[in-house]
Structures are given as structure tokens and as C-alpha cells.
């Protein structure tokens, strides 16, 4: 459904030029360590739409993509040239193995059982099928524990049956450059990868790419950073803003001191207050946890949220703006030059990933490409 700007309560701007610039920055970081750069486009490209994000990343030079589910691969694969690789991170669900070669997707095998199922399919088809192996290097989420890694490495005929493209794992604490877990995971990963000496290695996510050095391996997998989320606590690390979000003012009013605002009347004015009601709420992904904590901006002025964020609206305090500067139908900034994706996440008590992937379908969407312009 296409939402017109006139009828929308929110306006989402996606800058594909910024997306490509972020990809190229990480590709350059990886290249300094001798690695290629892949892109994670799971969850519909973190909510921004694979149909617009994938072609932009291809234009920026990306040749390896990652999704999470097979159904995501069904959507992404037709967008890719035949010589571009597409990996499915969650691997084989029971009975799903035959679907992978049918659509040209490569499973990430996360257990000994999955590896054996994939090898059995390859034998039955009489062909070597491509795959990746994932090792669990202390995160306890997905991947083979050490005993399974050793078992599959010594499995008779496995390498003859499977075209092993990649061995990989995932860093748990890469946003913290000094976390002891980083070095520990790298050591465990290298020990496991040594059992497959001729296979490309991939350990680094967005934050791991910034760590550089041995963390880069042969292929880095960049996710949130492509979309403008900061992957590290390093104070000098900055990225291009890919997403901007504005909310429409749908009503203005002035109320006296002692007036309650919103559900539960959790906020009470202490002065004569000019209130702007905005036409979006938690149904649009503006999280309820921003109630009384988040803000909008207009003309560089911070405008705090008053009371609770409702499903379809919320109230902000515009008292400190010049009286005639803001009108019904005007737009105020929720994500933009004065308030980053990560700052909104912090105010909501969460992370940029959740903010980005929560943004709903009721926005008027503008797609720009500053690079092309």
C-alpha cells in the first residue's frame, strides 16, 4: 500500500546514496585486512525493503548477501545475478533441504545433523552442493560445538560431497572493543577453522569489521552499520544517516497548568502548555517505552514527549517554540540530524536494531539517492 504524504502521519526517508557510502566504507576497512565485504539484508533489509536496498548494494559492489530464513531467500534471490552468493543463516529446517538448490540459496549448517542431511541430499542428487558451516564460539546461539566440528571435519567423504564455501561464527561483544570475549572467540574460531584449512573464514559482523586484523578473516558480514546504526562504542566512528523520520502535527492546543495528558494521565502540566499532537504512535513502530522519555525536534529545539505514546498518536511540548512557528500539517523530526537512530534506541531503553526493524507500514516513504544526484 502506497501512503500519500498528504494523508500520512509519518514520513520515512531512505537515502540509498548514504547506504552505498556506508557499504563502501566497510568494504574499504575489510580490504585493508585482505577481506571481502558481505551485506546482511535479513528482516526485509532491516525494514527498509530488499527491493530497494539489494540493487543499491549491488551497485556499490557487494557480491555476497545474507538472510535468515529460506522465504527471505526466495524474495532476494531473483534480485541477484547468478554469480552473487546468497546465504541463509538459520540453516536447514527439517525437510527444507531440497528447497535450497531449487532457488539457488546456500544454507549455513549449524549442527552435525544438518550437515549430514545436506550431505545425504548431495549424494542422492549426485552433485556437490554448496554450504557454509557455523561454529559456536561461546555465544550459545547457533552453530556447532567443538565436538561436532571435530566430527564433521573427520567425517569420511564429507568434503568430497559438499562444496564448502565458508566457515563462520558470530561475535557476541564486538561493539565493545575491549571486551575479553572478542579475543576468546577469535581463538576458538581459529582453532576450529584450522580443521578446514582451504576454506574461507568469516567471523566479523559490523563491530568486528571495526576491530580489524585477524577478526576480518576472508569475509566480513555487515548489517546494522549499513543502515546507519553505530556498531562500536569508539567515539570517532561515524556513518552516513540512511533513515530519517518525521511526524506530522495533526492538532495544536494550549492547556492550563494542572492538565493531564494522554492515557492514564501520567503527565500533568505545571505551566500553561502548548501541545502538539503528532499522527503516529506505537503501531508505527515509535515504541511505547519512549513515553515521557523521547522527544521530537523542530528548528533545532528539543520538544519532549508528554505522557504515553498511544497506538496512533502522541503529544509533545511545543511551548518553548515561537508562537507562530509551528502549524498543523507541519513536520517535526523524530530521527534526523538532531536525533540519531542510536539516540532514539537509547531513549527507548533498547538498541538501534529494534527501532529500525519496528518502523511500520503507515509511513509515506521517500527514497532518495544523493550519490546519483
N, C-alpha and C positions, 0 to 999 in steps of 0.2 A: 504494500500500500504506500503510495506517494502522498506525503503530507505537505500541503502548501505552506509557505511562510506566513500567509495571512491568517490561516486557521490554527497554526501550531502554537503551543505554549512554550516550546523549546526549540532551539536551533543548534544543530550539531554541525560543526565544520571540520572536515577531514582534509588535511594538507598532504597530498601524495608527494609533493616535492620534498617536504620535510621527512617523510617516511624514507624516501630514497637516499636522502642525505645521511640519515641515521644508519641505514644499512651500509652505505659506503664507508662510513667512519669505522664501523665494526669490522668490515672486510679488510680495511687497511690495518687495523690493530692486529687482526688474525694473521695477515700476510707477513707482518714483521716477525712473527714466530713460525712462519712456514706453514700456516694452516689456511684452509678454505673456510668460507662463512656460509652456514645454512640459516634458514629462516623458519621459525615456528609460527604456523598460521592456524593453530587449533582454535576451537571455540569461535568459528567464523572470523578468523583473524582478529582475535581478542575483541570481537563485537563490531569491528569496523567493516566487515564484508569481504569475503575472499574474492568475490568477483571484481572488486576494485583494487584490493591490496596485492593479490598474486601477480597480475600483469605489471604493476608498478615495480615489484621486487624483481621480476624477470628483467625488466628494462634496466634496473640498477646492477644487474649481473649475477643475481642469485641462481644457483643451479641445483640446490638441494633444499627440499622442503620437508617439514614435519607436521603431522596432525596427530590426534589422539585416537580417533575412532575410525573404523572402516567406512562408515557412512559419510564421514567428513572427506575421506579419500575419494569417494565416488563423486563428490562435488568438485574437488580440487583437481583431480587427475585430468579431466578434459581441458583445463586451463593451461596445461603444461605441455611443452614439446616432448617428444618421445625420449630425448636424451637427458631429460631432467629427472632426478630421483625424488620419489615421494615415500617417506617412511611413516608407519603407523605405530605410535609409541606404546599403546596399550596391548599390542601384540595380538595373539590368536585367542579369540573366544572359542569355546568348544564348538566344533562343527563349522567354523568360519574359514578354515584354511583354503578351500578351493576358490573362494571369492577373491583372494589376493591376486593370483596370476590373471584372473579374468579381467581385472580392472587395471593391472599394472602397478600395484602398490607393493611395497616391501615391508614385511612385518618385522617389528622389533621383538625378538623372542626373549621372554622374561623368566622362563623356567625350563628345567630339563624336560618336562612333559611337553611343553610347546615345541622345543627343539626337535624332539623325537617325532612329534606329529607332523612337523614341517618336512622332516627328512623322509618320513613314510610317504607323504604326498609326492615329493620329488621322485622317489623310487617308483611309485605307481605310474607317474607320468613319463618316466624315462628321461628326465631332464634335470639339470642343476637349477635349483630355484634360489633367487637372491634372498638374503636375510641379514639382519643385524642381531647381535647378542648384547643383552644388557646385564651388567653385573651390579649386584647390591653391594655398595661400598660403605656401609653403616647407616644408610638412610632408612632402611627397613620399609621401603615403599614398593618399588618394582625392581625386578632383576634377580639374577641367580646368586645364591650364597656361594661361598668359596668351594664347598664340596661338590656343588652342581657344576661349577665352572670347570673344576678338575675332571669331573666325569665326562662332560661333553667334549673337552679337549682330547681325551683319550678314547672317545667312542670310535670304534672301528668303522671306517668309511664315511664318517660324518662330513669331513671336508671335501671328499670326492662327490658327495651327494648335494651339498649345499654350497652355493656361491656366496661366501661370507664377505659382505661388503664393509662391515663396520662392527667394531666392539665399542661399547659405550657405558657410561654411568652418569649420575647426576649429582651435582654438588648441593649440599644441604645449607651451607652457610656462606655462599660466595659473596653476598652483599657486605659481609664483614671481612675486610682484607686480612685482619689479624686473627681470625678465628682458628684455633688449633685444628679444628675438624678439617679444614681445607687440605693441609699437608698430609693429614692422616688418610683422607680419601684418595689423594693423589698416589700415595704409596701403595695402598691396597689395589687401586685400579691398575697401576703399572705392573704389579705382581701378577694380576690376572691376565692383563693384556699380553704379557710376555709369553703366555701359552699359545698365543696366536700371532707369531712374530711378523707375519707378512700382511696383516690386516690393519686397515686404517683405524685410528683411535679418535674417540670423541668424548670429552669429559665436560668441557666448559659450556655453561649457559651464559646469559648476558653478563652477570657478575664475574664469572670465571674467565671470560674473554678479557676483562679489565685486569685480572690477576696476571695474565700473560705467562710467558715462559713455558714450562712443561705442561701447564694446565691447558694450553691451547691444543695440544695433540695435533691431529691432522685435519680436524673439522670442528668448528665451534657452532653452537646452536643458539642463535639469538632470538629471544622472544619479546618480553615486555619493553626492552630498550628500543626496539624498532618503532614502537608506538609512543615513545616519549617518556616512559617510566624510567626513573633513575635506578640503575641496577647496583649501585655501590654507595657506600657512605663517604667516599672520597669527596672532599669539599669542592674540588676544582673540576669535577666531572659534570658536564652539561650536554644536553641533547636538544635537537630541534623539537619544537612543540608540534605534534601531529594533530591533536584533538583540541578543539575549542568548543565550549558550550555556553550558550546564552539562554536566558529565560525572559519571557515576555511579561511585562507588567499588565495585569488584567483589571486591577482596581486600585485606586488610591483613596485613602481616608485619613482623617485626623481624629484622634480619640483623646479623652481627658486622662489625667492621672488616675490610677486605680482601676484601669480597664483590663480585663483578662483577654488573652489572645490564644486562639487555637483550641484543639481538643484537650480536655482536662484542665483548661485554663492554667497551664503550667507556668505561664509568664504573665506578670501583671505590670502595667506601665507605672513608672514613678514620676513621669512628667507628661505634659502634652506631647503626644507622639504621632508623627505622620507615618502611616503604614502603607507599604506597597504589597499587594498580593500578587504572587507570581504563578503562572499557569503550568507548573509541573510539580511533581512530588515523587513519592517512593515508587509508584507504578512506572515511573520513567527512569528509575534507577538512581534517583537522588536519595540516598539512604536515610532512613528514619533516624539513625544514630547521629545525623547532623543536626537534629533538633536542638536548638539552644546553643549550638557549638559552631556550626558552619556560618558562612557568610556569602554575600554577593558583592560585586564591585560595580561602581559606576563613576566615571570620571576620576578614577584613582582612589575613591573614597570607599572604605570598608563599610558594608551595610549588614549588620548581624541578623541572623535568622531569629525570629521571635517565636517562642513556643515550639510546638511539634510540627514536623514535616507531615503533611497529610498525603493521602494517596495521589491527589491531582493538583495540589497547590501548597503554598507555604507563604508565610508573612515575613517581611524584612523591615527593618527600621530605617527609614529614609529621612528622619528628622533633620539630620545634620547637612543634608544637601540644600543648596539654594532652592527656595520655594517653587520656582517656575522651571527648574532644570530637568525634571523628570515628569513624563506624561504617560497616561495609559496607552499601551501599544508600543512603548519603548522597550529596548532590550537591555538587560543587565548581565554582567559577566559572572559565570559560575566557574568555568575553567578557562584560563587565558593568561594574558601577560602579568596579571596581578595575583593569580592563584593557580599554582600548577596542579597537575594530576596527583602528584605525590603529597602536596599540601592538603588537598581535599581528603585523600586517604587518611592522613594523619589526624585531621579534624574529626573524621568519622570513626576513628579507632580501628582502622583497617589498613589495607595496602592499595597501591595504585591498581593492581590487577583486578581487585574486586570492583572498584569504581568503574574501570573501563568496561569490564565484561557485564556489568549490571545495566549500563545505559540502554534504555528501552527503544521501542519501535515507533513512538509517537512524535519523534522529532522531525522537523524539516531538516533534511540533510543537504548540505552544500559540500561539493567536492571540488577542491582547487588543486592546482599543480604549479606552485611558484617556480619550480625549475623550468617547466615548459614555457611559462610566461616570460 
